[in-house]
Amino acid sequence: MFAFAGLGFLVSVGYMDPGNWATDLAAGSSFGYTLLFVVLLSSCCAMFLQYLSLKLGIASDRDLAQACRDAYHPHVNKVLWVIAELAICATDLAEVVGCAIAFNLLLGIPLWAGVLITAADVLIMIVVEARSFRALEALVAALTALIAACFLYELVKSKPDMVKVLRGYLPSTSLLTNREQLYLATGILGATVMPHNLYLHSSVIQTRAYPRTAAGRALATRIGAFDSTLSLLVAFLINSSILIVAGAAFHYGNPPRTDVADIADAYELLAQSLGAKAASVLFGVALLASGQNSTITGTLSGQIVMEGFLSIRLKPWARRAITRGTAIVPAAAVAAIMGREGVSKLLVILSLTLPFAVFPLVHFTSSRRYLGRAANRWYVAAIAWALFLVISGLNINLIVQSVISGSFGDM
């Protein structure tokens, strides 16, 4: 268990990155705790897909990008590679700008300057990973613990009604009758599974020294799944905390506020709503830790996708510079020209790219041709394909609704 511990945290940070904060804040301020059920359902879907991802890596000794390169036509792989790179750039954009917003809120640094400061995580990764990959995992785990500690304080200060909170984890018919609730629920579900996490998990799981035998792979799958699920449970609790704090501080606050969806607005209003300046400061600290954590794993995913699809081997510093540059340059430009609102509108690309990562994952793990006896059983395969269809449908619906409404802010 100790040998496998740490990988789950690398994956879990993608489920509590700054890109998810806006939907949780909007859901909490608009509808209180009603959409906690959606957060719970989304987390269960994430745990299932990450299990498939780690199983692919263990059973085939291939990450998702390598499996696609080996199985599909080169033209198909080129398309999948471009889409994966777009997804990582869009994800990294949200994470980099999340860090920049935190610098802006805490220190008053301009948004474009905060984006450039965030580029320093490339140097941090090179130094830390040079010592050991475990050291990088420890850094990510420490930042995750910091985020959890900040929101534990926020929860204590917000004093939520626990009866209403527990009721929020139960399904509500209003999800189907209230168009705005359905829109936010779709946003939470659609943004839950980050495409880069599927590539990341199937690769990093292979860093562990488990026996490359049928019994050893089966044991590694069980232990890896436990580690992953436990870490994603932490991410679920943090996402729940964001929504609960928003509900208690704004929706049920005095006076009530039902229109708080912007991270900067939440930062400014928390101190007033909870009666403590530390509430706002710790909110900003958690945002900074979340963004920094996510940029680290985003950079790792970028090099996995590049090497997996193209079979390119570069020196670590070159890989870091390329993958970070593809996010830093557009992020700095957009932040300087369009500001925070313009950046958020670009994140719709994530919804378009997700099915192109989920489809090959379900395809490979459900096929005996690729995984042999480790392939999904018929009922697991049925659940996986159904989940692919649901996620694809929800993402398409979210895009259509965003285009119709002319607003991408909740993405």
N, C-alpha and C positions, 0 to 999 in steps of 0.2 A: 504493500500500500504506500509506503514512504517513497519507494522508487518511482511510482507513478504520480505521486502528489505534485502539483504545480502546473501540470499541463492544462488542467481544467480551468485554472485562473487565466491562462493565456487566451482561452476561448471565451470565457465568460465576460471579459471586458467589452466584447463587441455587442453585448446585450444590455449594457448600461452606459453606452457612449453618449456624448452630447446630442447625437441625432435623435435619440429616443426621449430626451427630456421634454421637448416641446409638446409632444402628444400626451405625455403623462401630466404635465402641468395644465394643459387645456382640458383634459378629461376630469381632473380633480376640481379645478375651479368652476367648470361648467356644470358638472353633474355629481359632485361630491364623490362618494365611494362606489357609485353604481357600476363603473367600468373596471373594477378590480377583478371581476370574473374574466374579462378579456385579457388582462395581464396574466392571470393564472393559466388560461387556455393557451396563450401565446408561449408561455414558458414551457408548457408540456410539449408543444410542437417542436420547440427548439431542442429540448432534451432528446426527443426521438430522432431528429435529423442529425444531431451531433453524434448520437450513438451509431447511426449508419455511416457517418464519415469516418469515425475511428475504426469501425469494423472493416471498412474498405482498405484503410492503410495497413492494418494488421494482417488481414487475410491475403492481400495481394502484394504487399511490399511496394505499393505504389500510392502516391498521393493522387488526388482527384485530377489534377492537371496531367500528370504522367499517364494515368489510366486513359484519359481522353486521347492523348497523343498516340498511345499504342493501339487503341481500338477504332478510332474514327478516321475518316478520310482527311488528308492534309488540308483540303479547302475548308472542311467543317471545323477542323481544329483552329485554323486561322480566325474564323468567325468567333469561335468560343473564346479564343485568347483575347481578341479585341474587346469583346463584351466583358470578359473578366477584368481586364485592365480598366475599362470605363467604370465598372462597379467599384473597384478598389480606389480609383481616383475620386469618385463621388463620395465614397465612404470617408476617405482620408480628408476630403474637403471639409466635411462636417466636423471631423475630429480636430483638424487643425484650427478651424475657425472657432470651435468650442473653446480651445485653449486661449485663442486670441481674445475672445469675449471675456474669459476669466481674468486675463491680464488687464483688460480694459476696465472691468468692474472693480478689481481689487487695487490696482495701481494707477489707473487713469491713462494707461498706455494706448495710443491709437491702434485701431483694429489691424491696419496693415503692418504696423511694427510688431504687434503681438504675433502675427503669422510668421514673420521672419525669425523671431525669437524661438518659436516652436520648432524651427528647423534644427535646433541644437540637439534634439533627441537622437539624431543620427550619430552624433559624436558619443552620446551617452550609451547607445546600443553597441557601438564598436568597442568602447572601453569595457563595458560590463560583459558582453558576450565573449570578449577575448579572454576573460578570466574563466568563465564556464557558462554553459547554457543554463545551468541551475541558478547561477547568480542572476541572470535575466528573469527567470521565473520568480525568484525571491523578490526582485524589485517590483514586478507586476503585482505579486501577492501583497506586498507592503502598501502599494498605492490603493489596492482594492480595500484593504483593511481601513485605510484612512477615509475612503469614501463612506464605508459602512459606519465608522465612528461618527462622522459628521452628521449623517442622517439619523443616527440613533439619538443624537442631541436634538435635532429638529423634531423628531417624533415626540420626545419627552416634553419639549416646550410647547408643541402644538396641542397636546392633550386631546387626541381624537376620541370620539365616542366609539368604544370598541364594539358595542352591539351593532351599530351601523356599519362599522368596518367589516365585521364578520358577515353581515348580511350582504355586503357588496361582493363577496366571493361567490354568491349564488347567482345563477342565470336569471335575467330579468326580461320579461316580455317587451319592455320599453325599448330594448335594443332593436326590435323589429318594427316598432311603430313610430319611433322618434328618428327622423332622418338625420339630425345632427349627431345623435348618439351613434347611429350606425356608421356615419362618416368617420367619427373619431375612433370607433372600435375597429373599423377597417384600417385606419392609419396605424393603430397599435399592432394589429396582426400583420399588416403588410410590411412594417418596418422591423419586425422582431428578428427574423432570420437574415443575418447579413451574409451575402454570398461569399465574402472572403474567408469567413469562419469555416466553411465547409472545406476549402482548400487547405487552410491552416491546420485544422485538426487532423486531417488524413495524413499530413506530413510530419508534424511534430510528435505524433504518437510513436513514430518509428525510431525516435531517439532513445527509446528505452530498450534495455538489454534483456528482452524476454526470449526464451528458447524458440527458435524458428521451426517448431514442430506443431502438429495438430493440437496436442494438449497444451503446449506453451502458448499458442495463439488464442486458444479458447480462454485460458486463464487471463491473458493480457486483455482480451475483450471485456471480460467481466470486471476486472479491476479498473480498467480504463473508463468503462461506463459508469462505475460507481464514483470515481474521481470527477468525471465530467458532470454527472448529475448533481453531485454535492456542490460543485462550484456554480453551476447554473441556478441552483437553489438560492445561493447568495445573491446572484444577479436578480432573481425574482423578488427577493425581499427588498433589495435596494429600489427596484422599479416600483414596487408596491409602496415603499416609503415616500418616494417622490409624489406619487398620486395622492397618498393619504395626507401628507403635509399640505399639498395644494388644496385639498378638500377642506381640511380643518382650518387652515389659515385664511383662505379666500372664500370658498363657497359657503362655509358655515361661520365665517368671521363676522366681526362687528366693526364696520358695516360689511355686509356680504359683497364679494366681487366675483362675478361669473365670467369675466372676459380676460383673465390673466393666462396668456399662452406664451408670451415672450419671456425668455430667460432673464433678460435685463430688467423687465418689469417685476418679475418674481423676486429678483435680488433686492430691488429697491423697496418692495412692499413687505417683505418678510419681517424686517426689523420692526416696522410699524404694527403689523398684524400680531406678531408674537411677543412684542414688548421687550425685545432684546437685540442689540446691535450685533451680538455674536451670531445670531441666526443668519443674518445676511452674509457675514464674513465667512462662516463655515460653509454656507451654500456655494460661495465663490471658490473656496478652497476645494470642495468636493468636485466642482465643475472642472477646475484646473487638473486635479488628479485624474479625473475620468478622461479628459481629453488627452493628457500625456500618456496614460495607459493605452488608449486606443490607437494613438499614432505609432506606438512601438509595435503593437501586433499588426497594424495595417502595413507597416514597412516590411515585416516578416512575410506577410501574405503576398506582398508584391513580388518579392524575390522568388517565392515558391511558385507563383504563377508563371513568371518569366522563365525560370529554369525548367519547369515541368512541361510547358507547352513548346518551348523553343529549344530545349536541351542546351541552353547557353550556360557556361560556367564563367563567372566573373569573380574578381577579388571582392571580399566583403565590403570594403569601403566604396567600391564602384557600384555594387548592387544597391547599397544604402543611398548613395547619391542620386542614382537614377530613379529609384522608386520614390524617394522623398521629393525630388525635384518635380516629378509629374504632378504632385499635389501642391507643393509650396508655391510654385510659379502661378498657376491659375488661381489659387486661393488668395494670394497677395493681390493679384490684379483685380479680382472680383471684389474683395474686401475694400480696396482703395476706391474703386469706381462706384460700386453699387451698395456697399455696406452690408449689414447683417441680413436685411430682408432679401436682398438680391441673391445672397449665398443660399439661403434656405430654399429658394425656388428651384435651384439646380439639383436638389436632392431627389427629385422625382425620378431621376435616372436609375436609382436603386430598385424601384419597383419594376422597371422594365427588364433589368438584368437578372433578378433572382431566379426566375424559372429556368434560365439557361445553366444554372449551377445545380439546381435541385433535380432536373430531369436526368442528367448523366449519373448523378449519385444514386438515385433510385434504380436506374437502369442497371448499373453495375452490381449493386448489392442484391438485386433481385434475380440475377442471372447465374446459373450454375456454370455457365461457360467461363465466367470471369472469376467467380469466388468458390466454385466447387461446392463442397458440402457446407461451407460457411454461408452460402447464399441464404437470403431471407426465406423463411417458410411462407406458405401461400397466404396466410392471414396477415403476416407482417408486410408482405409485398402489397397486399390489397390496401392496407392502411397507408403505406407509403405513397402509392399511386393516387389514392383519394386525397391525401394531404397535398400532393403536388397540384392536383386540379383545384383544390380549394384555395391554396396560396396564390396560384396563378390568377384565378378568378377574382380574388379580393384585390390583388395588386392592379389588375386591369380596371376594376371598378373604381379603385382609389384614383387612378390616373384620369379616368373619364370624369369623375366628380370634380377633381381638381381643375381640369380644363374648363368644364362647364361653369364652375364657380369663379374661375379666374384667380384662385388662391392656392399656392403651394406651401403656405407657411406651416401647415400642420404635418408636412412630410418630414 
